[in-house]
Amino acid sequence: MNWVQRKILLYNVTFGLYMLDWWERYLFNILIAVLLWFIFYNTSRFAAESYNRYDLYLL
């Protein structure tokens, strides 16, 4: 078992995905991916807006 397989196994065991069917596991992974995308997208928008607001205060 290589490093990647161990990390996948650890992910499956940590979140209890090992007991789900293959389609349930894919659905869960898609939901997690969408949630992470939403968090990163909104964080980047907030950071850019904060930087622009801070930049205006310096002028």
PDB file of N, CA, C and O in Angstrom, chain B, residues numbered from 101:
ATOM      1  N   MET B 101       0.858  -1.178   0.000  1.00  0.00           N
ATOM      2  CA  MET B 101       0.000   0.000   0.000  1.00  0.00           C
ATOM      3  C   MET B 101       0.902   1.239   0.000  1.00  0.00           C
ATOM      4  O   MET B 101       1.721   1.428   0.899  1.00  0.00           O
ATOM      5  N   ASN B 102       0.733   2.072  -1.023  1.00  0.00           N
ATOM      6  CA  ASN B 102       1.569   3.262  -1.101  1.00  0.00           C
ATOM      7  C   ASN B 102       0.955   4.418  -0.307  1.00  0.00           C
ATOM      8  O   ASN B 102      -0.091   4.265   0.323  1.00  0.00           O
ATOM      9  N   TRP B 103       1.615   5.562  -0.347  1.00  0.00           N
ATOM     10  CA  TRP B 103       1.218   6.704   0.468  1.00  0.00           C
ATOM     11  C   TRP B 103      -0.168   7.228   0.086  1.00  0.00           C
ATOM     12  O   TRP B 103      -0.969   7.558   0.962  1.00  0.00           O
ATOM     13  N   VAL B 104      -0.452   7.306  -1.208  1.00  0.00           N
ATOM     14  CA  VAL B 104      -1.744   7.831  -1.670  1.00  0.00           C
ATOM     15  C   VAL B 104      -2.877   6.913  -1.239  1.00  0.00           C
ATOM     16  O   VAL B 104      -3.916   7.385  -0.779  1.00  0.00           O
ATOM     17  N   GLN B 105      -2.687   5.612  -1.383  1.00  0.00           N
ATOM     18  CA  GLN B 105      -3.718   4.662  -0.968  1.00  0.00           C
ATOM     19  C   GLN B 105      -3.971   4.750   0.533  1.00  0.00           C
ATOM     20  O   GLN B 105      -5.113   4.627   0.978  1.00  0.00           O
ATOM     21  N   ARG B 106      -2.927   4.959   1.306  1.00  0.00           N
ATOM     22  CA  ARG B 106      -3.103   5.109   2.757  1.00  0.00           C
ATOM     23  C   ARG B 106      -3.901   6.359   3.102  1.00  0.00           C
ATOM     24  O   ARG B 106      -4.755   6.331   3.988  1.00  0.00           O
ATOM     25  N   LYS B 107      -3.623   7.453   2.403  1.00  0.00           N
ATOM     26  CA  LYS B 107      -4.360   8.697   2.656  1.00  0.00           C
ATOM     27  C   LYS B 107      -5.828   8.552   2.256  1.00  0.00           C
ATOM     28  O   LYS B 107      -6.705   9.064   2.952  1.00  0.00           O
ATOM     29  N   ILE B 108      -6.107   7.873   1.161  1.00  0.00           N
ATOM     30  CA  ILE B 108      -7.493   7.631   0.752  1.00  0.00           C
ATOM     31  C   ILE B 108      -8.191   6.753   1.773  1.00  0.00           C
ATOM     32  O   ILE B 108      -9.342   7.009   2.127  1.00  0.00           O
ATOM     33  N   LEU B 109      -7.511   5.721   2.250  1.00  0.00           N
ATOM     34  CA  LEU B 109      -8.090   4.853   3.273  1.00  0.00           C
ATOM     35  C   LEU B 109      -8.349   5.635   4.560  1.00  0.00           C
ATOM     36  O   LEU B 109      -9.401   5.472   5.177  1.00  0.00           O
ATOM     37  N   LEU B 110      -7.416   6.472   4.968  1.00  0.00           N
ATOM     38  CA  LEU B 110      -7.594   7.299   6.163  1.00  0.00           C
ATOM     39  C   LEU B 110      -8.782   8.245   6.004  1.00  0.00           C
ATOM     40  O   LEU B 110      -9.553   8.434   6.945  1.00  0.00           O
ATOM     41  N   TYR B 111      -8.934   8.839   4.822  1.00  0.00           N
ATOM     42  CA  TYR B 111     -10.079   9.717   4.536  1.00  0.00           C
ATOM     43  C   TYR B 111     -11.389   8.935   4.628  1.00  0.00           C
ATOM     44  O   TYR B 111     -12.353   9.407   5.231  1.00  0.00           O
ATOM     45  N   ASN B 112     -11.427   7.746   4.035  1.00  0.00           N
ATOM     46  CA  ASN B 112     -12.643   6.927   4.061  1.00  0.00           C
ATOM     47  C   ASN B 112     -13.000   6.484   5.475  1.00  0.00           C
ATOM     48  O   ASN B 112     -14.175   6.477   5.842  1.00  0.00           O
ATOM     49  N   VAL B 113     -12.015   6.122   6.259  1.00  0.00           N
ATOM     50  CA  VAL B 113     -12.278   5.656   7.618  1.00  0.00           C
ATOM     51  C   VAL B 113     -12.646   6.828   8.529  1.00  0.00           C
ATOM     52  O   VAL B 113     -13.531   6.699   9.374  1.00  0.00           O
ATOM     53  N   THR B 114     -11.978   7.964   8.363  1.00  0.00           N
ATOM     54  CA  THR B 114     -12.244   9.123   9.217  1.00  0.00           C
ATOM     55  C   THR B 114     -13.675   9.621   9.059  1.00  0.00           C
ATOM     56  O   THR B 114     -14.336   9.932  10.049  1.00  0.00           O
ATOM     57  N   PHE B 115     -14.154   9.698   7.826  1.00  0.00           N
ATOM     58  CA  PHE B 115     -15.493  10.215   7.575  1.00  0.00           C
ATOM     59  C   PHE B 115     -16.546   9.122   7.460  1.00  0.00           C
ATOM     60  O   PHE B 115     -17.710   9.417   7.187  1.00  0.00           O
ATOM     61  N   GLY B 116     -16.164   7.880   7.661  1.00  0.00           N
ATOM     62  CA  GLY B 116     -17.125   6.783   7.619  1.00  0.00           C
ATOM     63  C   GLY B 116     -17.603   6.442   6.226  1.00  0.00           C
ATOM     64  O   GLY B 116     -18.695   5.897   6.064  1.00  0.00           O
ATOM     65  N   LEU B 117     -16.808   6.751   5.217  1.00  0.00           N
ATOM     66  CA  LEU B 117     -17.219   6.506   3.837  1.00  0.00           C
ATOM     67  C   LEU B 117     -17.031   5.058   3.415  1.00  0.00           C
ATOM     68  O   LEU B 117     -17.576   4.643   2.392  1.00  0.00           O
ATOM     69  N   TYR B 118     -16.279   4.288   4.170  1.00  0.00           N
ATOM     70  CA  TYR B 118     -16.011   2.904   3.799  1.00  0.00           C
ATOM     71  C   TYR B 118     -17.272   2.055   3.822  1.00  0.00           C
ATOM     72  O   TYR B 118     -17.310   1.008   3.176  1.00  0.00           O
ATOM     73  N   MET B 119     -18.299   2.469   4.542  1.00  0.00           N
ATOM     74  CA  MET B 119     -19.519   1.672   4.634  1.00  0.00           C
ATOM     75  C   MET B 119     -20.576   2.111   3.627  1.00  0.00           C
ATOM     76  O   MET B 119     -21.657   1.524   3.585  1.00  0.00           O
ATOM     77  N   LEU B 120     -20.293   3.122   2.819  1.00  0.00           N
ATOM     78  CA  LEU B 120     -21.239   3.607   1.829  1.00  0.00           C
ATOM     79  C   LEU B 120     -21.041   2.895   0.499  1.00  0.00           C
ATOM     80  O   LEU B 120     -19.978   2.338   0.228  1.00  0.00           O
ATOM     81  N   ASP B 121     -22.090   2.923  -0.331  1.00  0.00           N
ATOM     82  CA  ASP B 121     -21.961   2.420  -1.697  1.00  0.00           C
ATOM     83  C   ASP B 121     -21.113   3.388  -2.503  1.00  0.00           C
ATOM     84  O   ASP B 121     -20.838   4.507  -2.071  1.00  0.00           O
ATOM     85  N   TRP B 122     -20.701   2.935  -3.688  1.00  0.00           N
ATOM     86  CA  TRP B 122     -19.824   3.764  -4.508  1.00  0.00           C
ATOM     87  C   TRP B 122     -20.500   5.069  -4.904  1.00  0.00           C
ATOM     88  O   TRP B 122     -19.843   6.109  -4.932  1.00  0.00           O
ATOM     89  N   TRP B 123     -21.801   5.043  -5.213  1.00  0.00           N
ATOM     90  CA  TRP B 123     -22.484   6.259  -5.652  1.00  0.00           C
ATOM     91  C   TRP B 123     -22.702   7.217  -4.484  1.00  0.00           C
ATOM     92  O   TRP B 123     -22.699   8.433  -4.680  1.00  0.00           O
ATOM     93  N   GLU B 124     -22.889   6.696  -3.281  1.00  0.00           N
ATOM     94  CA  GLU B 124     -23.029   7.557  -2.109  1.00  0.00           C
ATOM     95  C   GLU B 124     -21.704   8.237  -1.776  1.00  0.00           C
ATOM     96  O   GLU B 124     -21.668   9.398  -1.368  1.00  0.00           O
ATOM     97  N   ARG B 125     -20.622   7.492  -1.958  1.00  0.00           N
ATOM     98  CA  ARG B 125     -19.294   8.055  -1.727  1.00  0.00           C
ATOM     99  C   ARG B 125     -19.002   9.182  -2.718  1.00  0.00           C
ATOM    100  O   ARG B 125     -18.473  10.225  -2.334  1.00  0.00           O
ATOM    101  N   TYR B 126     -19.345   8.976  -3.993  1.00  0.00           N
ATOM    102  CA  TYR B 126     -19.151  10.025  -4.993  1.00  0.00           C
ATOM    103  C   TYR B 126     -20.013  11.245  -4.691  1.00  0.00           C
ATOM    104  O   TYR B 126     -19.556  12.378  -4.838  1.00  0.00           O
ATOM    105  N   LEU B 127     -21.246  11.024  -4.275  1.00  0.00           N
ATOM    106  CA  LEU B 127     -22.130  12.135  -3.926  1.00  0.00           C
ATOM    107  C   LEU B 127     -21.563  12.937  -2.757  1.00  0.00           C
ATOM    108  O   LEU B 127     -21.570  14.167  -2.782  1.00  0.00           O
ATOM    109  N   PHE B 128     -21.074  12.242  -1.737  1.00  0.00           N
ATOM    110  CA  PHE B 128     -20.472  12.920  -0.590  1.00  0.00           C
ATOM    111  C   PHE B 128     -19.246  13.720  -1.016  1.00  0.00           C
ATOM    112  O   PHE B 128     -19.073  14.860  -0.588  1.00  0.00           O
ATOM    113  N   ASN B 129     -18.395  13.134  -1.854  1.00  0.00           N
ATOM    114  CA  ASN B 129     -17.193  13.829  -2.311  1.00  0.00           C
ATOM    115  C   ASN B 129     -17.537  15.052  -3.152  1.00  0.00           C
ATOM    116  O   ASN B 129     -16.854  16.073  -3.067  1.00  0.00           O
ATOM    117  N   ILE B 130     -18.588  14.960  -3.962  1.00  0.00           N
ATOM    118  CA  ILE B 130     -19.017  16.113  -4.754  1.00  0.00           C
ATOM    119  C   ILE B 130     -19.515  17.223  -3.836  1.00  0.00           C
ATOM    120  O   ILE B 130     -19.201  18.393  -4.052  1.00  0.00           O
ATOM    121  N   LEU B 131     -20.283  16.870  -2.820  1.00  0.00           N
ATOM    122  CA  LEU B 131     -20.768  17.877  -1.873  1.00  0.00           C
ATOM    123  C   LEU B 131     -19.614  18.556  -1.140  1.00  0.00           C
ATOM    124  O   LEU B 131     -19.636  19.770  -0.936  1.00  0.00           O
ATOM    125  N   ILE B 132     -18.619  17.787  -0.748  1.00  0.00           N
ATOM    126  CA  ILE B 132     -17.446  18.358  -0.079  1.00  0.00           C
ATOM    127  C   ILE B 132     -16.685  19.280  -1.030  1.00  0.00           C
ATOM    128  O   ILE B 132     -16.232  20.351  -0.625  1.00  0.00           O
ATOM    129  N   ALA B 133     -16.540  18.870  -2.293  1.00  0.00           N
ATOM    130  CA  ALA B 133     -15.839  19.700  -3.274  1.00  0.00           C
ATOM    131  C   ALA B 133     -16.572  21.016  -3.508  1.00  0.00           C
ATOM    132  O   ALA B 133     -15.938  22.067  -3.601  1.00  0.00           O
ATOM    133  N   VAL B 134     -17.898  20.972  -3.605  1.00  0.00           N
ATOM    134  CA  VAL B 134     -18.682  22.197  -3.799  1.00  0.00           C
ATOM    135  C   VAL B 134     -18.562  23.098  -2.572  1.00  0.00           C
ATOM    136  O   VAL B 134     -18.423  24.314  -2.706  1.00  0.00           O
ATOM    137  N   LEU B 135     -18.612  22.516  -1.393  1.00  0.00           N
ATOM    138  CA  LEU B 135     -18.471  23.298  -0.165  1.00  0.00           C
ATOM    139  C   LEU B 135     -17.098  23.973  -0.096  1.00  0.00           C
ATOM    140  O   LEU B 135     -17.005  25.152   0.246  1.00  0.00           O
ATOM    141  N   LEU B 136     -16.043  23.237  -0.415  1.00  0.00           N
ATOM    142  CA  LEU B 136     -14.701  23.821  -0.399  1.00  0.00           C
ATOM    143  C   LEU B 136     -14.558  24.915  -1.448  1.00  0.00           C
ATOM    144  O   LEU B 136     -13.944  25.949  -1.185  1.00  0.00           O
ATOM    145  N   TRP B 137     -15.127  24.693  -2.650  1.00  0.00           N
ATOM    146  CA  TRP B 137     -15.080  25.719  -3.687  1.00  0.00           C
ATOM    147  C   TRP B 137     -15.787  26.981  -3.205  1.00  0.00           C
ATOM    148  O   TRP B 137     -15.276  28.084  -3.395  1.00  0.00           O
ATOM    149  N   PHE B 138     -16.953  26.834  -2.586  1.00  0.00           N
ATOM    150  CA  PHE B 138     -17.715  27.974  -2.074  1.00  0.00           C
ATOM    151  C   PHE B 138     -16.900  28.741  -1.035  1.00  0.00           C
ATOM    152  O   PHE B 138     -16.862  29.971  -1.057  1.00  0.00           O
ATOM    153  N   ILE B 139     -16.257  28.025  -0.137  1.00  0.00           N
ATOM    154  CA  ILE B 139     -15.453  28.673   0.907  1.00  0.00           C
ATOM    155  C   ILE B 139     -14.270  29.419   0.298  1.00  0.00           C
ATOM    156  O   ILE B 139     -14.034  30.579   0.636  1.00  0.00           O
ATOM    157  N   PHE B 140     -13.522  28.769  -0.597  1.00  0.00           N
ATOM    158  CA  PHE B 140     -12.359  29.414  -1.204  1.00  0.00           C
ATOM    159  C   PHE B 140     -12.756  30.591  -2.089  1.00  0.00           C
ATOM    160  O   PHE B 140     -12.079  31.619  -2.095  1.00  0.00           O
ATOM    161  N   TYR B 141     -13.846  30.448  -2.835  1.00  0.00           N
ATOM    162  CA  TYR B 141     -14.302  31.531  -3.713  1.00  0.00           C
ATOM    163  C   TYR B 141     -14.690  32.758  -2.899  1.00  0.00           C
ATOM    164  O   TYR B 141     -14.274  33.873  -3.212  1.00  0.00           O
ATOM    165  N   ASN B 142     -15.476  32.555  -1.871  1.00  0.00           N
ATOM    166  CA  ASN B 142     -15.913  33.695  -1.062  1.00  0.00           C
ATOM    167  C   ASN B 142     -14.770  34.286  -0.244  1.00  0.00           C
ATOM    168  O   ASN B 142     -14.749  35.493  -0.001  1.00  0.00           O
ATOM    169  N   THR B 143     -13.833  33.469   0.178  1.00  0.00           N
ATOM    170  CA  THR B 143     -12.661  33.982   0.885  1.00  0.00           C
ATOM    171  C   THR B 143     -11.816  34.854  -0.031  1.00  0.00           C
ATOM    172  O   THR B 143     -11.333  35.909   0.381  1.00  0.00           O
ATOM    173  N   SER B 144     -11.637  34.416  -1.274  1.00  0.00           N
ATOM    174  CA  SER B 144     -10.846  35.221  -2.208  1.00  0.00           C
ATOM    175  C   SER B 144     -11.557  36.524  -2.546  1.00  0.00           C
ATOM    176  O   SER B 144     -10.907  37.561  -2.674  1.00  0.00           O
ATOM    177  N   ARG B 145     -12.876  36.492  -2.691  1.00  0.00           N
ATOM    178  CA  ARG B 145     -13.624  37.726  -2.945  1.00  0.00           C
ATOM    179  C   ARG B 145     -13.512  38.674  -1.761  1.00  0.00           C
ATOM    180  O   ARG B 145     -13.311  39.875  -1.942  1.00  0.00           O
ATOM    181  N   PHE B 146     -13.641  38.140  -0.548  1.00  0.00           N
ATOM    182  CA  PHE B 146     -13.535  38.973   0.650  1.00  0.00           C
ATOM    183  C   PHE B 146     -12.136  39.570   0.773  1.00  0.00           C
ATOM    184  O   PHE B 146     -11.990  40.743   1.113  1.00  0.00           O
ATOM    185  N   ALA B 147     -11.110  38.768   0.497  1.00  0.00           N
ATOM    186  CA  ALA B 147      -9.740  39.266   0.599  1.00  0.00           C
ATOM    187  C   ALA B 147      -9.482  40.362  -0.430  1.00  0.00           C
ATOM    188  O   ALA B 147      -8.852  41.372  -0.116  1.00  0.00           O
ATOM    189  N   ALA B 148      -9.960  40.171  -1.648  1.00  0.00           N
ATOM    190  CA  ALA B 148      -9.766  41.189  -2.683  1.00  0.00           C
ATOM    191  C   ALA B 148     -10.513  42.470  -2.335  1.00  0.00           C
ATOM    192  O   ALA B 148      -9.986  43.567  -2.517  1.00  0.00           O
ATOM    193  N   GLU B 149     -11.727  42.335  -1.840  1.00  0.00           N
ATOM    194  CA  GLU B 149     -12.507  43.518  -1.460  1.00  0.00           C
ATOM    195  C   GLU B 149     -11.867  44.242  -0.279  1.00  0.00           C
ATOM    196  O   GLU B 149     -11.835  45.472  -0.247  1.00  0.00           O
ATOM    197  N   SER B 150     -11.365  43.494   0.678  1.00  0.00           N
ATOM    198  CA  SER B 150     -10.706  44.107   1.832  1.00  0.00           C
ATOM    199  C   SER B 150      -9.425  44.813   1.415  1.00  0.00           C
ATOM    200  O   SER B 150      -9.116  45.898   1.908  1.00  0.00           O
ATOM    201  N   TYR B 151      -8.680  44.193   0.505  1.00  0.00           N
ATOM    202  CA  TYR B 151      -7.452  44.814   0.015  1.00  0.00           C
ATOM    203  C   TYR B 151      -7.772  46.113  -0.723  1.00  0.00           C
ATOM    204  O   TYR B 151      -7.088  47.119  -0.535  1.00  0.00           O
ATOM    205  N   ASN B 152      -8.807  46.094  -1.561  1.00  0.00           N
ATOM    206  CA  ASN B 152      -9.182  47.310  -2.294  1.00  0.00           C
ATOM    207  C   ASN B 152      -9.662  48.398  -1.345  1.00  0.00           C
ATOM    208  O   ASN B 152      -9.352  49.572  -1.547  1.00  0.00           O
ATOM    209  N   ARG B 153     -10.406  48.031  -0.325  1.00  0.00           N
ATOM    210  CA  ARG B 153     -10.878  49.007   0.650  1.00  0.00           C
ATOM    211  C   ARG B 153      -9.693  49.591   1.426  1.00  0.00           C
ATOM    212  O   ARG B 153      -9.643  50.797   1.668  1.00  0.00           O
ATOM    213  N   TYR B 154      -8.744  48.741   1.814  1.00  0.00           N
ATOM    214  CA  TYR B 154      -7.554  49.202   2.530  1.00  0.00           C
ATOM    215  C   TYR B 154      -6.714  50.100   1.635  1.00  0.00           C
ATOM    216  O   TYR B 154      -6.146  51.088   2.100  1.00  0.00           O
ATOM    217  N   ASP B 155      -6.633  49.760   0.349  1.00  0.00           N
ATOM    218  CA  ASP B 155      -5.859  50.549  -0.594  1.00  0.00           C
ATOM    219  C   ASP B 155      -6.463  51.942  -0.758  1.00  0.00           C
ATOM    220  O   ASP B 155      -5.728  52.916  -0.925  1.00  0.00           O
ATOM    221  N   LEU B 156      -7.787  52.049  -0.712  1.00  0.00           N
ATOM    222  CA  LEU B 156      -8.435  53.356  -0.828  1.00  0.00           C
ATOM    223  C   LEU B 156      -8.159  54.225   0.394  1.00  0.00           C
ATOM    224  O   LEU B 156      -8.052  55.445   0.272  1.00  0.00           O
ATOM    225  N   TYR B 157      -8.042  53.614   1.566  1.00  0.00           N
ATOM    226  CA  TYR B 157      -7.760  54.382   2.780  1.00  0.00           C
ATOM    227  C   TYR B 157      -6.347  54.964   2.766  1.00  0.00           C
ATOM    228  O   TYR B 157      -6.088  55.985   3.402  1.00  0.00           O
ATOM    229  N   LEU B 158      -5.453  54.328   2.055  1.00  0.00           N
ATOM    230  CA  LEU B 158      -4.079  54.826   2.001  1.00  0.00           C
ATOM    231  C   LEU B 158      -3.943  56.043   1.100  1.00  0.00           C
ATOM    232  O   LEU B 158      -2.988  56.808   1.238  1.00  0.00           O
ATOM    233  N   LEU B 159      -4.873  56.231   0.188  1.00  0.00           N
ATOM    234  CA  LEU B 159      -4.772  57.362  -0.752  1.00  0.00           C
ATOM    235  C   LEU B 159      -5.139  58.654  -0.145  1.00  0.00           C
ATOM    236  O   LEU B 159      -5.100  59.685  -0.817  1.00  0.00           O
TER     237      LEU B 159
END
